[in-house]
Amino acid sequence: MLTSSTVASRMNHRIKLTIYPGHYATSHAHVDNYISMTEIRCDAAMAREAASEIANKLRYTKIDTIVCLEATQLIGAFIASDLTDGGRRSINAGMPIHVVTPEINSNNQLTFNSELQKYITGRNVALMMSTVSTGRSLARAGECITYYGGKLVAIGAIFSAIESSGELPIHSIFLKNDLNEYNNYRSDECPLCRSGRKLDGLINTMGCTKL
């Protein structure tokens, strides 16, 4: 892995990302920085801090269920705990919020099994993701929630390169401007590929595999 740098959130300096510049491929695009989410997603203290920042944006949004993608279950659980805490000002105080994760079938489609569908159908759903880069994964998740009869009412992310999806703002800890540079390209239009630079790694929802 190439030399890394650390970026602290402007909202809360205790929340930090590790950035690896280079040439990486995701399932949708090529990017010139790998943003490591591992510490935020796995360290309980930092996950709680991240959850608190996102929960502050959701206190007046009625939420029944939080759908967590890309290993954000710990953050999602802390968001639910924060919003339902009777000692805090929130429209959800004292109310149940369920935290669920869809499965991915052999056709790479998101699905909810019969045990979880009751938490989606007819419910107000918040979506939590690690990264929103091109918006494709976000759109796929939104389509899944709608298919099962849920209403997407809020979107949270650790990092987002875009500010909104449809009429919903994306409440993210880090924005594109927080990084010195972050660019994504279609694989057939990638300037790094055209210059002959080989890939440094492959990025998926769980992290990066060095090549």
DRENGU-607862 format. One record per atom (N, C-alpha, C): residue in three letters; y, x, z. Coordinates in steps of 0.02 Angstrom, whole numbers, plus 50000, padded with zeros to 5 digits. Atoms other than C-alpha are relative to their C-alpha. Layout:
BEGIN
alaYXZ
...
//
This chain:
BEGIN
met499415004250000
met500005000050000
met500625004450000
leu499404996150005
leu501755006249961
leu500394999750066
thr499594999849940
thr503105010150089
thr500294993050015
ser499785006749981
ser503594994650186
ser500685000350035
ser499405000849961
ser505184988250265
ser499944993650040
thr500035005949957
thr505484975250400
thr500664996249995
val499415004350004
val506674960650384
val499974994850056
ala499975005049946
ala507204950050533
ala500374993949976
ser499675006350019
ser507704931850515
ser500714999950026
arg499305000849978
arg509564928250522
arg500054995050057
met499985005249949
met509184913150631
met499745002550067
asn500334997849939
asn508094922450756
asn499715006949987
his500194993150014
his507914941350758
his499305001850027
arg500684998749977
arg506244939950848
arg499474998249948
ile500455001850055
ile505474933150687
ile500095005049944
lys499944994650048
lys505094947150565
lys499464999749946
leu500474999250056
leu504294949550395
leu499935007349983
thr500104993350027
thr503544965350324
thr499994999349924
ile499935000550072
ile504024968150141
ile499735006349968
tyr500274994450037
tyr503064979250020
tyr500234999449927
pro499795000350070
pro503984982349855
pro499445002749955
gly500524997750047
gly502884984949702
gly499904995149944
his500185004450056
his501994975149566
his499374996350020
tyr500555003949974
tyr500874961049623
tyr499894993749958
ala500175006250036
ala499984946149546
ala499784994750050
thr500245005849964
thr499804929049624
thr499614995649951
ser500365004450046
ser498824914549551
ser500464996849948
his499535003350045
his500414908249467
his500485004849965
ala499464995850026
ala501534923149433
ala499895007350020
his499954993249977
his501914941649450
his500645000650041
val499424999249956
val503114946949589
val500115007450013
asp499844993049988
asp504014963049633
asp500045001850074
asn500054998549929
asn503794961549821
asn499424995950029
tyr500505003649961
tyr502324957049932
tyr500294998850069
ile499725002049935
ile502914947550085
ile499424998650047
ser500565000949954
ser501674949550227
ser500174994950053
met499925005349951
met501514933850333
met499545000850061
thr500554999549952
thr500094940350442
thr500244999750072
glu499794999849930
glu501054943950601
glu500284993350022
ile499715006549982
ile502034927650599
ile499464994850009
arg500525005149998
arg500454917550568
arg499495001350056
cys500534998349952
cys499354926850694
cys500245001650070
asp499734998449935
asp500484932350836
asp500274993650032
ala499825006449970
ala500654917550954
ala500744999650017
ala499305000149979
ala502374922351019
ala500464999149940
met499575000650059
met503124924650846
met499904993349964
ala500155006550030
ala502254909050779
ala500384994550036
arg499645005049961
arg503034899050921
arg500755000349984
glu499294999350017
glu504764906050880
glu500134996949931
ala499915002850068
ala504544901550695
ala499954992450002
ala500085007249994
ala503934884150741
ala500624996750030
ser499415002849968
ser505444881250853
ser500584999449951
glu499455000250048
glu506654885550712
glu499904994349950
ile500145005450048
ile505794873450592
ile500054993250035
ala499985006349963
ala505604859850724
ala500714997750012
asn499295001949990
asn507484860350755
asn500284996149941
lys499765003550060
lys507714853950576
lys499664993249992
leu500415006050010
leu506454839850599
leu500054995050057
arg499995004149939
arg506964831750763
arg500174992649987
tyr499825006950015
tyr507644816150679
tyr499634997449939
thr500455002350054
thr506254814350550
thr499364997550032
lys500625002849972
lys504824802750597
lys499405003249965
ile500584996450027
ile503224812750574
ile499374997850037
asp500645001949972
asp501444806750601
asp499495005749994
thr500514994950015
thr500484821450526
thr500345006149970
ile499794993750031
ile500794839650485
ile499415002849961
val500514997050043
val499774846250338
val500165007449994
cys499894992850000
cys499574865150353
cys499605003449944
leu500314996050052
leu499204876250204
leu500115007450014
glu499884992850000
glu499034895050186
glu500015003050070
ala500114997249933
ala498454898850364
ala500604999050047
thr499425001549957
thr499964890650448
thr499824995250057
gln500205004949950
gln498934880250571
gln500305001550069
leu499724998349935
leu499574889750724
leu500734997850003
ile499295002150002
ile501384886950673
ile500044992450001
gly499995007350002
gly501004868750632
gly499864996950068
ala500175002649933
ala500234865950804
ala500605000850047
phe499414999049958
phe501774873350889
phe500564995349980
ile499505004850022
ile502914862350783
ile499854993150030
ala500205006549972
ala501934846950836
ala500134999750075
ser499904999749928
ser501994852351019
ser500754999450017
asp499285000149989
asp503874855151009
asp500294993049988
leu499715006550018
leu504254838550923
leu499774994450047
thr500265005349957
thr503184828151041
thr500145001150074
asp499834998449931
asp503794836451201
asp500504994950027
gly499575005249972
gly504524822551307
gly500655002650030
gly499394997249971
gly505804834451380
gly500515002249949
arg499544998050053
arg506614837951212
arg500264994049962
arg499725005450040
arg507744827151106
arg499664999949931
ser500365000650063
ser506664821250961
ser499784992849991
ile500245006850015
ile506244804850876
ile499254999550011
asn500734999949992
asn504424810250896
asn499785001350072
ala500174998549930
ala504504813551084
ala499524994850028
gly500505004449970
gly502984806451171
gly499534996649952
met500425003150051
met502174801351007
met499485005049976
pro500514995450026
pro500564808550933
pro500185002749931
ile499964997050067
ile500664820650787
ile499355003749989
his500634996650017
his499054826350704
his500145005849952
val499934994050041
val498894843550624
val499345001049962
val500614999950041
val497664844350478
val500085004949943
thr500014995650057
thr497164855650335
thr499524997349948
pro500455002550052
pro496434849950168
pro499485005249980
glu500504995550028
glu494884857350088
glu500195001349927
ile499914998450071
ile494864865349915
ile499324999449967
asn500665001050032
asn493464859249801
asn499885005049944
ser500204995250051
ser492584868349660
ser500475000049940
asn499515000350054
asn493944862749538
asn500695002350022
asn499384997549972
asn495284870749647
asn500494994450016
gln499595005749981
gln495914853649699
gln500004999250076
leu499965001449929
leu496524849349874
leu499714993150014
thr500305006549982
thr495524835549958
thr500004999450076
phe500085001549929
phe495454827150128
phe499354996250009
asn500645003449990
asn493744822250193
asn500124993350035
ser499935006849973
ser493414804850260
ser500234999950072
glu499784999749930
glu493734810350439
glu500765000950005
leu499294998349996
leu495504816250398
leu500444995149961
gln499595004450042
gln496064803150272
gln500414995150040
lys499635004849959
lys496594791350411
lys500655002850027
tyr499394996949976
tyr497914803950462
tyr500515001049943
ile499574999350058
ile498654803950285
ile500224993249974
thr499865006550029
thr498524786150220
thr500494996050042
gly499505004049965
gly500074776250266
gly500405003850051
arg499674995949948
arg500764790750368
arg500605003849971
asn499454995450017
asn502384800750365
asn499755007150010
val500334993549999
val501814818250323
val500515005649990
ala499634993850009
ala502664835150346
ala499515005249974
leu500414994850031
leu501994849750243
leu500255006750023
met499834993349979
met501954867450311
met499645005149957
met500284994950043
met501694882450196
met500245006950021
ser499774993249988
ser501814901250207
ser500565001849952
thr499534997850051
thr502704904450043
thr500084994749946
val499855004150059
val503554893749912
val500355004649951
ser499734995350049
ser503814904849762
ser500234996449937
thr499825003750060
thr503744895049600
thr500044992550012
gly500025007149986
gly503464878049680
gly499384996549975
arg500605003250028
arg501804874949593
arg499524997850055
ser500465001849945
ser500734875349751
ser500294994350041
leu499675005449964
leu502004864249837
leu499914993449963
ala500085006150040
ala501924851649694
ala499294997450005
arg500715002049995
arg500024851549701
arg499854996850067
ala500105002849934
ala500054848349888
ala500334993150006
gly499665006449998
gly501314834349867
gly499614994649962
glu500415004750039
glu500224826149734
glu499394997850040
cys500595001649959
cys498724827049851
cys500184995150055
ile499795004549946
ile499674818849994
ile500134993049973
thr499865006550031
thr500284805049879
thr499364996449978
tyr500635002950022
tyr498544802449808
tyr499634996450057
tyr500345003049942
tyr497854798849982
tyr500444995050036
gly499595005349972
gly499264786650018
gly500505002250053
gly499514997649952
gly500374797750124
gly500705000349970
lys499314999250021
lys502264799350116
lys500265006750023
leu499744993449982
leu502944816950110
leu500734999350021
val499325001049973
val504494816950221
val500345006650019
ala499694993749980
ala504774835450262
ala499585005849975
ile500344993950024
ile504344852950200
ile500255005950041
gly499834994049964
gly504304868750304
gly499655006049969
ala500304994050028
ala503944886650250
ala500255006150038
ile499764993749972
ile504034904250317
ile500515003149952
phe499544997450051
phe504824910250154
phe500014995249941
ser499955004050061
ser505484900250007
ser500515003149953
ala499544997550051
ala506254906449846
ala500414994349970
ile499625005750024
ile506884888849809
ile500234995950060
glu499695003549944
glu507954877349916
glu499744993050011
ser500215007049993
ser507214860249882
ser499444998549951
ser500515002650045
ser505824850449801
ser500144992649992
gly499795006850008
gly506394834149725
gly500604998650044
glu499445001749955
glu507514825949855
glu499935003150069
leu500124997249933
leu506764835450002
leu500225007350004
pro499854992949990
pro507534851650067
pro499395003750027
ile500544995949973
ile506344865850107
ile500295003850059
his499764996849939
his506624871350287
his499615006550010
ser500354993649998
ser506184889850281
ser500345004850048
ile499744994949954
ile506394904250402
ile500375005449960
phe499714994950043
phe506774916450261
phe500144997149932
leu499815001950067
leu507674913650097
leu499995006149954
lys500014994650049
lys507694923849937
lys500565005050014
asn499434995649987
asn509404930849985
asn499905004550060
asp500144995849942
asp508674938050145
asp499655006449981
leu500344994150025
leu507684950450042
leu500485003949955
asn499574996050045
asn508524964849951
asn499894997849928
glu500175002650066
glu507634958949795
glu499344996350005
tyr500645003550007
tyr506294946249757
tyr500034996249934
asn500025003250066
asn505874941249580
asn499294998149983
asn500665001850025
asn504414931749507
asn500054998649926
tyr500015000550073
tyr503914931449325
tyr499354996849977
arg500625001950033
arg502674922849213
arg499645006349980
ser500394993950013
ser501254935049183
ser500125002749930
asp499884997750068
asp501634935548996
asp500725002149987
glu499314997950007
glu503474939149028
glu500205005250052
cys499864995449945
cys503324951749170
cys500285006749974
pro499724993650023
pro504494966749140
pro499635006050028
leu500394994449972
leu503414977649254
leu499395001349957
cys500564999150046
cys501924974549141
cys500225003149935
arg499754997350063
arg502964978048987
arg500185007350004
ser499834992949991
ser503524994649060
ser499385004350011
gly500624996349992
gly501694999449082
gly499795001250072
arg500184998949929
arg501654998549272
arg499404995750018
lys500615003549980
lys499954993949340
lys500134995950064
leu499955004149940
leu499694980949476
leu499845004150062
asp500144996949936
asp499774987149655
asp499534995850043
gly500435004249959
gly498844972249724
gly499984992849975
leu500075007150016
leu498264954249710
leu500154996150064
ile499785004049942
ile499054941349826
ile499674993149997
asn500235006949993
asn498204925549887
asn500284997250065
thr499715003349942
thr498544913650030
thr499875003850065
met500184996549939
met497734925350157
met500315006950005
gly499704993349997
gly498624941450109
gly499955003649933
cys499994995950060
cys498554955749985
cys499395004549999
thr500544995350011
thr497094965549914
thr500265005749956
lys499744994250036
lys497614983049860
lys499545001949943
leu500394997850058
leu497054988849688
leu500035007549993
//
